[in-house]
């Protein structure tokens, strides 16, 4: 159903063009939108017109018109005046409102279809049948973006996203929960994941400046058929979750860039605990003092390069070697050896994952 504001904007626009006053009522005579204030009590006239077989009628200086939606009487349009010009304005206005009803109904149907598609609520045969009825291409390359807002039901953010992509007829914007806006976007031939990063950056920057909303954006992989859209959505959802654990300072997360974090996220917690126990004999690798943790992280950042790490930490090379030796004695792992470094890095990520999952239980 069209909102009263949409009806008001429509008849305001028509009045500006035709200089003719109009108003829209429901079938019970309740006023929905009007361009003039001195409206007489028209309930009886509306009831009489609703029951009459005529599609238009002149009553007490007004032209009455019926507006249908799928052969169902939806609105009564009143035009001030009895001239032929008033009649023509009324027919145009009724036609415009009827087209709006169809457009908004189709938009709702498409939105409903996209939601069910994302959530895997449709059988394969239903996907293609409904897509055909709604004139949605089934073989267009698409990708799913999830835009997570800080606050629930952020209407400013939703409207901003719609304004950015409103001209793209093959793009769909919807939501399946309170905090996430979902963009199902067409991907043109030649566009790559680098372009998807640029689109994400535009979304983040626009929402920060125009909607005053701090958001995180994630996206899945590019799919070639409509039946695979739900997979891209699940990937984007996983990217959002994994990003909160391992990339908390990043506002754009691509599923294809999750790396080993994607694997760790899918491990059962009992297996994670067993791994930590076996490697560190019951200790946790994040229990080291701040100096040791800073040294470890900087060493990993510099790809196990001793000279560069000591330079960035403003310490002598021998001091760094001493710290690494001390760490080797307490853990049995030498970070200068690639295999040991990988084990330690994974262990740090596993502990981070475990702590995040445990925090969700509280």
Secondary structure as GFF3:
##gff-version 3
##sequence-region A 1 362
A	DSSP	alpha_helix	4	18	.	.	.	ID=ss1
A	DSSP	beta_strand	22	25	.	.	.	ID=ss2
A	DSSP	beta_strand	31	34	.	.	.	ID=ss3
A	DSSP	alpha_helix	43	51	.	.	.	ID=ss4
A	DSSP	beta_strand	56	59	.	.	.	ID=ss5
A	DSSP	beta_strand	62	69	.	.	.	ID=ss6
A	DSSP	beta_strand	72	80	.	.	.	ID=ss7
A	DSSP	alpha_helix	84	118	.	.	.	ID=ss8
A	DSSP	alpha_helix	124	133	.	.	.	ID=ss9
A	DSSP	beta_strand	142	149	.	.	.	ID=ss10
A	DSSP	alpha_helix	155	165	.	.	.	ID=ss11
A	DSSP	beta_strand	172	174	.	.	.	ID=ss12
A	DSSP	beta_strand	180	186	.	.	.	ID=ss13
A	DSSP	alpha_helix	193	209	.	.	.	ID=ss14
A	DSSP	beta_strand	215	219	.	.	.	ID=ss15
A	DSSP	three_ten_helix	226	228	.	.	.	ID=ss16
A	DSSP	alpha_helix	229	246	.	.	.	ID=ss17
A	DSSP	beta_strand	252	254	.	.	.	ID=ss18
A	DSSP	three_ten_helix	255	257	.	.	.	ID=ss19
A	DSSP	alpha_helix	260	265	.	.	.	ID=ss20
A	DSSP	alpha_helix	269	280	.	.	.	ID=ss21
A	DSSP	three_ten_helix	285	287	.	.	.	ID=ss22
A	DSSP	alpha_helix	290	301	.	.	.	ID=ss23
A	DSSP	alpha_helix	306	312	.	.	.	ID=ss24
A	DSSP	alpha_helix	317	331	.	.	.	ID=ss25
A	DSSP	alpha_helix	338	360	.	.	.	ID=ss26
###
